[in-house]
Amino acid sequence: MVKGVATEAGELPVLDTLLSWPADRPRGAFAVAASNDASMSPAELTRSGRFDAAFCLDRPAAEERPQIWDRYRAEYGIDDEDLVADDEGWTGAEIESCCRLSALQASRWIRPPLTSCRSARAEGSNCPSCGGGPAAAA
């Protein structure tokens, strides 16, 4: 059972809480719900009057995606020629992730991986972070 809201009488399951909340809510409060597939929602939630409005936020259209690419290329310092992807059906978050990962792979946003001084000494090499180790002493 999915946990719900704790009350003096016990716990109410989440669905019961969602169904009773509109009548019990404080004035001026509202709820926002999100779903990847609204058709999978319980019938109790999809009946007329449960929600005041429903909005569909679809994936960006083909003419909108270049603007999203431009924004994130600028944010992550990527040249226009550096990143070309088949972005059909991509969301804005997937485009951002692509740009962020491209920048990470190009080492623009992170330092090289650090090896601890202890493991560098065990290998007989210098620590890439501080330069210390047996090879530095020689």
FIVEXVO-973223 format. One record per residue (C-alpha): residue number from 1; residue in one letter; chain; y, x, z. Coordinates in Angstrom, 1 decimal, padded with zeros to 4 digits. Example, Ala and Ser with C-alpha at 12.3 -4.5 7.8 and 13.67 -1.06 7.14 Angstrom:
FIVEXVO-973223
- 1|A|A|-004.5|012.3|007.8;
- 2|S|A|-001.1|013.7|007.1;
end
This chain:
FIVEXVO-973223
- 1|M|A|000.0|000.0|000.0;
- 2|V|A|003.5|001.3|-000.8;
- 3|K|A|005.6|001.7|002.3;
- 4|G|A|008.7|-000.6|002.5;
- 5|V|A|011.5|-001.2|005.0;
- 6|A|A|010.8|-001.0|008.7;
- 7|T|A|011.8|-004.1|010.7;
- 8|E|A|011.1|-005.4|014.2;
- 9|A|A|008.2|-007.4|012.9;
- 10|G|A|006.7|-004.4|011.0;
- 11|E|A|007.0|-003.0|007.6;
- 12|L|A|007.9|-005.1|004.5;
- 13|P|A|006.3|-003.9|001.3;
- 14|V|A|008.8|-002.6|-001.3;
- 15|L|A|008.5|-005.6|-003.6;
- 16|D|A|009.1|-008.0|-000.7;
- 17|T|A|012.2|-006.0|000.2;
- 18|L|A|013.5|-006.1|-003.4;
- 19|L|A|013.0|-009.9|-003.6;
- 20|S|A|014.6|-010.7|-000.3;
- 21|W|A|017.5|-008.2|-000.5;
- 22|P|A|019.8|-010.2|-002.8;
- 23|A|A|020.0|-013.0|-000.2;
- 24|D|A|020.4|-010.6|002.8;
- 25|R|A|022.7|-007.9|001.3;
- 26|P|A|026.2|-007.3|002.6;
- 27|R|A|029.0|-008.6|000.5;
- 28|G|A|030.0|-006.3|-002.3;
- 29|A|A|026.8|-004.3|-002.3;
- 30|F|A|024.7|-004.1|-005.4;
- 31|A|A|021.4|-002.6|-006.5;
- 32|V|A|020.6|-000.5|-009.5;
- 33|A|A|017.0|-000.2|-010.8;
- 34|A|A|015.6|001.9|-013.6;
- 35|S|A|012.3|001.8|-015.5;
- 36|N|A|010.8|003.7|-018.4;
- 37|D|A|009.0|000.5|-019.4;
- 38|A|A|010.4|-002.8|-018.0;
- 39|S|A|007.5|-004.7|-019.5;
- 40|M|A|005.4|-003.2|-016.8;
- 41|S|A|007.5|-004.6|-014.0;
- 42|P|A|006.0|-007.3|-011.8;
- 43|A|A|006.8|-010.9|-013.0;
- 44|E|A|008.6|-011.6|-009.7;
- 45|L|A|011.3|-009.1|-010.6;
- 46|T|A|011.7|-010.2|-014.2;
- 47|R|A|012.3|-013.9|-013.6;
- 48|S|A|015.7|-015.3|-014.5;
- 49|G|A|018.3|-014.7|-011.9;
- 50|R|A|016.7|-011.7|-010.2;
- 51|F|A|019.1|-009.3|-011.8;
- 52|D|A|022.6|-010.1|-013.0;
- 53|A|A|022.4|-007.8|-016.0;
- 54|A|A|020.0|-005.6|-017.8;
- 55|F|A|021.0|-002.6|-019.9;
- 56|C|A|018.9|-000.6|-022.3;
- 57|L|A|019.9|003.1|-022.5;
- 58|D|A|018.1|004.3|-025.6;
- 59|R|A|017.8|007.8|-026.9;
- 60|P|A|020.8|009.2|-028.8;
- 61|A|A|021.0|008.3|-032.5;
- 62|A|A|020.8|011.0|-035.2;
- 63|E|A|024.6|011.1|-035.5;
- 64|E|A|025.1|011.5|-031.8;
- 65|R|A|022.7|014.4|-031.2;
- 66|P|A|024.9|017.1|-032.9;
- 67|Q|A|027.7|016.4|-030.4;
- 68|I|A|025.2|016.7|-027.5;
- 69|W|A|023.9|020.0|-029.0;
- 70|D|A|027.5|021.3|-029.4;
- 71|R|A|028.3|020.5|-025.7;
- 72|Y|A|025.3|022.2|-024.3;
- 73|R|A|025.4|025.2|-026.7;
- 74|A|A|029.0|025.8|-025.5;
- 75|E|A|028.0|025.3|-021.8;
- 76|Y|A|025.1|027.8|-022.0;
- 77|G|A|026.8|030.3|-024.4;
- 78|I|A|024.5|029.8|-027.4;
- 79|D|A|025.6|030.4|-031.0;
- 80|D|A|025.1|027.6|-033.4;
- 81|E|A|022.6|029.7|-035.5;
- 82|D|A|020.6|030.8|-032.4;
- 83|L|A|019.0|027.4|-031.7;
- 84|V|A|017.7|025.0|-034.3;
- 85|A|A|015.1|022.4|-033.2;
- 86|D|A|013.5|019.3|-034.7;
- 87|D|A|015.2|016.9|-032.2;
- 88|E|A|014.1|013.6|-033.5;
- 89|G|A|013.5|011.3|-030.5;
- 90|W|A|014.9|013.7|-028.0;
- 91|T|A|017.0|012.6|-025.0;
- 92|G|A|020.2|014.3|-024.0;
- 93|A|A|018.3|015.8|-021.0;
- 94|E|A|015.7|017.3|-023.4;
- 95|I|A|018.5|018.9|-025.5;
- 96|E|A|020.1|020.3|-022.4;
- 97|S|A|016.8|021.7|-021.2;
- 98|C|A|016.2|023.3|-024.6;
- 99|C|A|019.6|025.0|-024.4;
- 100|R|A|019.1|026.1|-020.8;
- 101|L|A|015.7|027.6|-021.5;
- 102|S|A|017.0|029.3|-024.6;
- 103|A|A|019.8|030.9|-022.5;
- 104|L|A|017.2|031.9|-019.8;
- 105|Q|A|015.0|033.5|-022.4;
- 106|A|A|017.9|035.4|-023.8;
- 107|S|A|018.6|036.7|-020.3;
- 108|R|A|022.1|035.3|-020.4;
- 109|W|A|021.8|033.4|-017.1;
- 110|I|A|019.3|035.3|-015.0;
- 111|R|A|018.7|038.8|-013.9;
- 112|P|A|015.4|040.6|-014.8;
- 113|P|A|012.6|039.8|-012.4;
- 114|L|A|012.9|041.8|-009.2;
- 115|T|A|010.0|043.8|-007.8;
- 116|S|A|010.2|044.6|-004.1;
- 117|C|A|010.6|048.1|-002.8;
- 118|R|A|007.2|047.9|-001.1;
- 119|S|A|005.3|047.0|-004.3;
- 120|A|A|007.2|049.6|-006.3;
- 121|R|A|006.3|052.3|-003.7;
- 122|A|A|002.6|051.2|-003.9;
- 123|E|A|002.7|051.7|-007.7;
- 124|G|A|004.5|055.0|-007.4;
- 125|S|A|007.6|053.8|-009.2;
- 126|N|A|011.2|052.9|-008.4;
- 127|C|A|012.3|049.5|-007.3;
- 128|P|A|014.3|047.9|-010.2;
- 129|S|A|016.6|046.2|-007.7;
- 130|C|A|017.8|049.1|-005.6;
- 131|G|A|016.4|052.2|-007.4;
- 132|G|A|014.6|053.4|-004.4;
- 133|G|A|011.0|054.7|-004.4;
- 134|P|A|009.0|057.8|-004.8;
- 135|A|A|010.2|058.6|-008.3;
- 136|A|A|013.8|058.5|-007.0;
- 137|A|A|013.1|061.0|-004.3;
- 138|A|A|011.5|063.5|-006.7;
end
